[in-house]
Amino acid sequence: MDLLQIRDEIDVIDKEIERLYEERMKLCENVAEYKIANGKAVLDTQREKEKIDKIKSLANGEFNKKGAEELFKQIMAISRKLQYQILAKHDMLSRIEFEEVPEIIKKGVKVVYQGVEGAYAYEAMIEYFGEDVDNYNVPTWKDAMEEVKCGNADYAVIPIENSTAGSVTQVYDLLANYDNYIVGEVDITIKHQLLGVKGAKLEDIKTIYSHPQALMQCDRFLDENRQFKTVSLQNTAVSAKKVKDDNDFTQAAIAGKTAARLHGLEILKADINDNDKNTTRFIVLSKKNIYAKSANKVSICFELAHETGSLYNILSHFIYNGVNMSRIESRPVEDKNWEYRFIIDVEGNLSEASIQNALRSIKEESINFKVLGNY
């Protein structure tokens, strides 16, 4: 047989496969209607396992057995997606309970941030809410979460990601464990300055204080000035305050311009960070599960059984609903070896049917599903 003849015969077989596929999908519609009438779940793990085992027993050779298993797993996954769409039309899937609001209220509110006045979180808060906002600070991100949870603050501002250092993984863990929701975000370009007391000169400096990440982000400058001793503190603004309080010409801090202004320090060397596009993304949290009408990003988290193809099958719900995924992270689940929590960002608004269908389907097939926010 020559190649063209082989391809012709494959085309005939493929046409028959397509016809049988559509016939199978029509039967799946009947399955969905039955499940609606009888209150049955779409996913029947035991039934699918038995079906796969039977299909494998009909195949010849290990290669074909494995191929048949993969093929029918996908066919069953597609079948479930069709059933979810039908259940969604009948409003039979669990709902994503969020309230749409015209906009996020920024005036007349109280905001908490982690750190001290002049820290980058403080700058992010001012950028989002304005300079007149009623605000206060707390030592840790967990403290900020608690303040919002208890209603002491309307919003919290905390960092979630840095373009150089990556995700703030501890914050993702807090988001999963607290019933607070992301309602906004703000990007702050990080411009580290070397700050000293008034009258100090660069040649006077012996010790530099800052947050460990800030020190790392100024590695080139520090490498070129190895005479400096570096000391890590809890954040950049605390470092600036220490230099101000000690009033020591031999001390300097790596912090931002806002910290310099608030603490009356002089910039001894400007913009010393290695990457001039270094940016930190901060999120704005509320205990209300609301989203603005203009919101265009949805963040979710969930856990999955440690099984082959489980993540692929979950992500395919985005494909079938035409939803674009922009980001994915994973975090180990506490007290569960080799099990992971996935954090995903997608483009869209919770008012859109495609977003609702994708999320509701994922909720049905995952563990501890949560919408972190739409913003």
Wavefront OBJ file of the C-alpha trace (Angstrom):
o trace
v 0.000 0.000 0.000
v 1.347 3.430 -0.851
v 1.042 6.414 1.515
v -1.927 8.021 -0.253
v -3.915 4.797 -0.123
v -3.126 4.385 3.587
v -4.263 7.943 4.253
v -7.497 7.360 2.339
v -8.294 4.359 4.511
v -7.471 6.345 7.664
v -9.873 9.075 6.475
v -12.652 6.503 6.141
v -12.010 5.211 9.669
v -11.803 8.764 11.093
v -15.146 9.628 9.514
v -16.696 6.610 11.200
v -15.078 7.532 14.532
v -16.554 11.050 14.229
v -20.028 9.631 13.515
v -19.816 7.286 16.513
v -18.476 10.103 18.703
v -21.496 12.309 17.939
v -23.832 9.372 18.510
v -22.184 8.797 21.900
v -22.553 12.474 22.824
v -26.279 12.351 22.067
v -26.586 9.458 24.508
v -24.623 11.515 27.052
v -27.310 14.187 26.800
v -29.806 11.544 27.862
v -27.500 10.605 30.746
v -27.475 14.250 31.873
v -31.273 14.462 31.757
v -31.502 11.263 33.818
v -29.061 12.624 36.397
v -31.054 15.861 36.620
v -34.265 13.933 37.198
v -32.699 11.644 39.794
v -30.306 14.040 41.520
v -27.170 12.085 40.624
v -23.654 13.533 40.428
v -21.969 13.891 37.039
v -18.696 12.315 38.133
v -18.961 8.625 38.996
v -15.366 7.582 39.646
v -16.105 3.913 40.240
v -18.195 3.603 37.065
v -15.445 5.256 34.995
v -12.770 2.966 36.454
v -14.823 -0.129 35.648
v -15.430 1.152 32.129
v -11.728 1.845 31.525
v -10.724 -1.583 32.825
v -13.226 -3.235 30.478
v -12.004 -1.212 27.471
v -8.369 -2.113 28.261
v -9.275 -5.807 28.408
v -10.580 -5.599 24.825
v -7.359 -4.065 23.458
v -4.458 -6.145 22.118
v -0.950 -5.499 23.442
v 0.292 -3.109 26.133
v 0.709 -0.174 23.739
v -2.916 -0.377 22.585
v -4.167 -0.951 26.138
v -2.481 2.256 27.282
v -3.692 4.149 24.222
v -7.275 2.943 24.705
v -7.121 4.008 28.351
v -5.984 7.545 27.442
v -8.513 7.824 24.608
v -11.505 6.813 26.708
v -10.451 8.927 29.655
v -10.644 11.915 27.326
v -13.955 10.810 25.855
v -15.389 10.504 29.357
v -13.978 13.885 30.336
v -15.649 15.450 27.281
v -18.866 13.679 28.219
v -18.726 15.209 31.702
v -18.204 18.680 30.258
v -21.305 18.263 28.096
v -23.275 17.082 31.124
v -22.074 20.045 33.200
v -23.224 22.454 30.493
v -26.659 20.834 30.455
v -26.872 20.889 34.263
v -25.832 24.555 34.243
v -28.711 25.393 31.870
v -31.064 23.790 34.382
v -29.303 25.674 37.238
v -28.425 22.338 38.840
v -24.763 23.076 39.627
v -23.636 24.667 42.879
v -23.531 28.436 42.498
v -20.579 30.783 42.824
v -21.973 33.132 45.462
v -20.536 36.584 44.757
v -22.316 39.929 44.541
v -21.659 42.369 41.704
v -21.275 46.027 42.755
v -20.907 49.107 40.534
v -17.430 49.808 41.932
v -15.254 49.152 44.972
v -15.859 51.893 47.558
v -12.617 53.727 48.382
v -13.832 56.738 50.362
v -14.854 56.678 54.038
v -13.226 53.296 54.654
v -10.553 52.014 57.049
v -7.551 50.177 55.608
v -4.901 48.040 57.300
v -1.496 47.205 55.844
v 1.436 45.117 56.989
v 4.616 46.950 57.945
v 5.167 50.536 59.003
v 4.501 53.920 57.493
v 6.672 54.384 54.421
v 6.852 50.679 53.484
v 5.970 49.671 49.942
v 2.633 48.311 51.222
v 1.945 51.813 52.542
v 2.734 53.224 49.070
v 0.390 50.679 47.479
v -2.397 51.645 49.882
v -1.976 55.359 49.071
v -1.878 54.575 45.350
v -5.185 52.653 45.537
v -7.157 54.601 48.166
v -5.581 58.072 48.125
v -3.567 59.988 50.722
v -6.558 60.844 52.933
v -7.525 57.238 53.668
v -8.005 56.238 57.307
v -5.309 53.620 57.875
v -3.212 51.729 60.404
v -0.526 49.046 60.294
v 0.104 45.609 61.815
v 3.282 43.507 62.071
v 2.344 40.496 59.906
v 0.246 39.488 56.901
v -1.766 37.149 59.121
v -2.526 40.068 61.447
v -3.857 42.026 58.454
v -6.057 39.067 57.504
v -7.419 38.880 61.045
v -8.220 42.598 61.121
v -10.368 42.262 57.996
v -11.956 39.018 59.169
v -12.977 40.609 62.499
v -14.316 43.748 60.816
v -11.800 46.120 62.368
v -10.739 47.153 58.866
v -12.767 47.318 55.665
v -9.773 46.381 53.534
v -6.225 45.053 53.827
v -3.347 45.700 51.444
v -0.692 42.965 51.248
v 1.876 41.852 48.630
v 1.215 38.813 46.455
v 3.969 38.755 43.825
v 7.263 40.381 42.868
v 8.524 40.394 39.299
v 12.038 39.474 40.491
v 11.538 37.330 43.596
v 8.308 35.611 42.477
v 5.158 34.823 44.448
v 4.680 35.539 48.144
v 3.721 31.961 48.856
v 2.723 32.493 52.496
v 0.036 34.931 51.361
v -1.472 32.295 49.058
v -1.745 29.952 52.045
v -3.510 32.670 54.037
v -5.930 33.330 51.166
v -6.898 29.663 51.131
v -7.493 29.564 54.882
v -9.342 32.864 55.428
v -12.750 33.911 54.136
v -11.377 37.176 52.772
v -11.582 38.007 49.088
v -9.488 39.919 46.575
v -11.372 42.984 45.308
v -8.519 44.954 43.758
v -4.832 45.035 42.920
v -2.140 47.650 42.447
v 1.377 47.433 41.006
v 4.194 49.387 42.637
v 7.481 49.851 40.810
v 10.201 49.155 43.350
v 12.931 51.803 43.346
v 15.380 51.119 46.147
v 17.357 54.075 47.521
v 20.313 54.078 49.879
v 19.225 56.330 52.740
v 21.280 57.974 55.451
v 20.815 60.650 58.097
v 21.149 64.288 57.092
v 24.764 65.238 56.535
v 25.972 61.666 56.015
v 28.022 60.776 52.940
v 28.380 57.479 51.083
v 31.964 57.079 52.319
v 30.744 57.282 55.944
v 28.570 54.184 55.665
v 29.646 50.935 57.306
v 26.341 49.071 57.906
v 23.257 48.777 55.692
v 19.864 47.614 56.996
v 16.967 46.317 54.899
v 14.559 43.497 54.181
v 16.319 40.332 52.869
v 14.609 40.591 49.469
v 15.582 44.250 49.121
v 19.194 43.342 49.874
v 19.007 40.573 47.280
v 17.496 42.947 44.717
v 20.470 45.317 45.196
v 23.049 42.577 44.870
v 25.055 44.319 42.130
v 25.465 47.513 44.152
v 26.408 45.577 47.302
v 28.839 43.393 45.372
v 30.591 46.522 44.121
v 30.777 47.875 47.709
v 31.854 44.903 49.775
v 33.033 47.156 52.575
v 29.413 47.451 53.710
v 28.082 45.072 56.335
v 24.454 44.117 55.594
v 21.874 43.359 58.294
v 18.397 41.965 57.565
v 15.349 43.495 59.252
v 11.632 42.758 58.908
v 11.029 45.343 56.163
v 12.489 48.345 54.381
v 10.561 51.013 56.296
v 11.580 49.565 59.677
v 15.166 49.782 58.436
v 14.701 53.459 57.531
v 13.165 54.181 60.950
v 16.104 52.508 62.714
v 18.583 54.683 60.807
v 16.567 57.782 61.737
v 16.246 56.794 65.425
v 19.913 55.824 65.811
v 21.040 59.017 64.031
v 24.351 57.334 63.217
v 26.358 58.593 60.212
v 27.750 55.075 59.664
v 24.325 53.502 59.175
v 22.180 53.413 56.046
v 18.960 51.760 54.960
v 17.757 50.437 51.628
v 14.175 51.651 51.231
v 11.933 53.762 49.018
v 11.571 57.506 48.509
v 8.423 57.589 50.648
v 10.379 56.195 53.595
v 13.054 58.841 53.023
v 10.453 61.632 53.065
v 8.593 60.340 56.120
v 11.728 59.791 58.215
v 13.681 62.833 57.073
v 16.525 60.834 55.535
v 18.780 61.774 52.634
v 19.216 59.718 49.482
v 22.920 58.829 49.378
v 22.593 56.717 46.225
v 19.463 56.598 44.067
v 17.856 53.622 42.311
v 20.358 50.978 43.364
v 18.233 47.916 42.590
v 19.581 45.625 39.856
v 16.365 45.587 37.832
v 14.850 48.991 37.071
v 11.553 47.293 36.119
v 11.265 45.504 39.470
v 7.554 45.564 40.396
v 5.537 44.225 43.312
v 1.853 43.422 42.910
v -0.287 44.134 45.959
v -3.821 42.853 46.478
v -6.708 44.590 48.229
v -8.774 42.271 50.461
v -12.309 42.509 51.842
v -14.356 40.102 53.928
v -17.271 40.738 51.550
v -17.482 38.406 48.562
v -18.092 41.182 46.044
v -16.678 42.151 42.670
v -16.813 45.336 40.624
v -18.760 45.374 37.380
v -15.507 46.224 35.559
v -13.501 43.341 37.104
v -11.573 41.329 34.518
v -9.489 38.801 36.457
v -10.673 35.827 38.526
v -8.423 34.000 40.994
v -9.303 30.548 42.313
v -7.642 27.807 44.346
v -8.381 24.108 44.754
v -6.799 20.767 45.611
v -6.762 17.588 43.530
v -6.435 13.894 44.138
v -2.899 12.671 43.399
v -3.885 10.839 40.215
v -2.612 10.746 36.660
v -4.261 13.387 34.475
v -6.234 15.062 37.286
v -4.782 18.537 36.646
v -5.120 18.182 32.872
v -8.796 17.258 33.195
v -9.483 20.227 35.477
v -7.717 22.726 33.214
v -9.609 21.464 30.176
v -12.774 23.028 31.630
v -11.260 26.395 30.723
v -10.622 25.227 27.153
v -14.169 23.968 26.612
v -15.642 27.199 27.947
v -13.313 29.476 25.981
v -11.664 30.901 29.124
v -8.055 32.108 28.994
v -5.822 31.081 31.898
v -3.131 33.670 32.629
v -1.327 32.170 35.612
v -0.915 28.972 37.640
v 0.922 28.305 40.909
v 1.103 25.298 43.199
v 1.635 25.053 46.953
v 2.094 21.947 49.141
v -0.979 21.237 51.263
v -0.132 21.388 54.951
v -0.036 17.971 56.678
v -0.599 16.137 53.366
v 2.579 14.760 51.831
v 2.787 15.099 48.036
v -0.593 16.782 47.733
v -0.824 20.273 46.297
v -3.075 23.292 46.190
v -3.282 25.027 42.818
v -3.820 28.765 42.459
v -5.013 29.956 39.060
v -5.797 33.323 37.481
v -8.115 33.527 34.473
v -9.384 36.424 32.411
v -13.046 37.290 32.844
v -15.884 38.424 35.066
v -18.106 36.309 37.320
v -21.170 37.643 35.514
v -20.107 35.790 32.333
v -21.739 32.414 31.653
v -18.455 30.940 30.374
v -16.674 31.799 33.647
v -19.559 30.495 35.765
v -19.731 27.204 33.817
v -15.965 26.626 34.004
v -15.733 27.383 37.722
v -18.808 25.420 38.695
v -17.512 22.407 36.745
v -14.109 22.642 38.428
v -15.801 22.928 41.813
v -17.631 19.655 41.160
v -14.406 17.749 40.381
v -11.909 19.262 42.829
v -11.314 19.398 46.586
v -11.622 22.543 48.745
v -12.427 24.773 45.782
v -12.531 28.511 46.495
v -12.916 31.653 44.429
v -10.285 33.999 45.850
v -11.763 37.017 44.106
v -12.778 38.819 40.930
v -11.016 42.137 40.493
l 1 2 3 4 5 6 7 8 9 10 11 12 13 14 15 16 17 18 19 20 21 22 23 24 25 26 27 28 29 30 31 32 33 34 35 36 37 38 39 40 41 42 43 44 45 46 47 48 49 50 51 52 53 54 55 56 57 58 59 60 61 62 63 64 65 66 67 68 69 70 71 72 73 74 75 76 77 78 79 80 81 82 83 84 85 86 87 88 89 90 91 92 93 94 95 96 97 98 99 100 101 102 103 104 105 106 107 108 109 110 111 112 113 114 115 116 117 118 119 120 121 122 123 124 125 126 127 128 129 130 131 132 133 134 135 136 137 138 139 140 141 142 143 144 145 146 147 148 149 150 151 152 153 154 155 156 157 158 159 160 161 162 163 164 165 166 167 168 169 170 171 172 173 174 175 176 177 178 179 180 181 182 183 184 185 186 187 188 189 190 191 192 193 194 195 196 197 198 199 200 201 202 203 204 205 206 207 208 209 210 211 212 213 214 215 216 217 218 219 220 221 222 223 224 225 226 227 228 229 230 231 232 233 234 235 236 237 238 239 240 241 242 243 244 245 246 247 248 249 250 251 252 253 254 255 256 257 258 259 260 261 262 263 264 265 266 267 268 269 270 271 272 273 274 275 276 277 278 279 280 281 282 283 284 285 286 287 288 289 290 291 292 293 294 295 296 297 298 299 300 301 302 303 304 305 306 307 308 309 310 311 312 313 314 315 316 317 318 319 320 321 322 323 324 325 326 327 328 329 330 331 332 333 334 335 336 337 338 339 340 341 342 343 344 345 346 347 348 349 350 351 352 353 354 355 356 357 358 359 360 361 362 363 364 365 366 367 368 369 370 371 372 373 374 375
